[in-house]
Amino acid sequence: MEKNWTSYFQQQLPEIIEELRTYVEMETPTHNKQAVDRLGSLIAERFRQLGCRVESLPQEQYGNQLRMEYGDGDEQILILGHFDTVKEVGTLAVEPCREENGRLYGPGTYDMKAGIVFSYFALRAMMEHNLSPKNKLVFFWNTDEEIGSVSSEMLIREEAKRSKYALVLEPAAGDGSLKTSRKGGGDFILKVTGRAAHAGNDHAKGVNAIAELAHHVLAIQSFTNYEAGTTLSVGTITGGSASNVVPDFAMTEIDVRIQSREESERITRLMSQLTPVHPEAKLFVEGGITKPPMERTAGTEKLFLHAQEQARLESFELTEQGVGGTSDGNFAADAGTPTLDGLGPVGDGAHASHEHIVIDAIPGRIAVMLRMFLTLS
Ligand SMILES: [Zn+2]
């Protein structure tokens, strides 16, 4: 392992960028199955050429999920990524894939087509050098991560349960840090019904749903506990029809983020225990916490230290960070599998028009990925 893989991949940089450009120029919004499947077929073909055993798992509504195996070994390491994006077909016309100031811009470059392309070049280097991983590598590329992995969550959980570790090739944090914890979260909806009445003639007969909701808005906000990493944000509020009508309906949508299982349970309990202040008002709580938190376990720490060691062999320093946003790493971690996230590109602007990756950082990231694939046991 004396080889400096960074300089090896440095030489391949033009080819790596070209390959990524091919991926990016095939737009893949989650809801466009046909478009997503087109790139899926290309990815399947590419990895098959490297000797991967590729399985396409058919989906009716979203793009087919891809599961691919590389190498042998009794135990498996799961590598997660997605190739759907949030941008509609046609975005490329206004946000073309382009190189500028040492960055490669384009929808899906950072989140997260680069991660998949990096793994391809890592595998290819392995093949060209006759190196084999200590464990079987199982790649799972899904197609609906951007909408919460509705059709792939169970598949990811099952695959994670079978795996010794999970590596997520989502982008790194802004400074290149790997992601060792992620908050979990979800959305609650609180609907309130009251009784309509004429605001002038029958004020006393009405049950004002907005007034009722107001009590709960403040209560819900107060469930926030910054120290525990828990936030609740009342994000929208609607209700009523006209100023002279006592409103019989009001509702609010609430964004929830939590950092631990206990907090997830606490919030779920508190939300279910909301009771009407006005005896004739009714409350309906919908939604809930759908993404479990990815906690920084001892297993995660061990994985991170291993990655850090691999980076040192390539003469650079890797750091770690806990982040607020979620990924499929949350599901893998919730299945009990030590999970390390953010192994993909360095860059910025996920889901935004300035989405890009830093070209200089590419060789080092692939080098660490390759070393992880080879040495994790
Ligand atoms: Zn992503």
Residues whose N, C-alpha, C, O or C-beta is under 5 A from the ligand:
A	BS01	ZN	D111 M112 E170
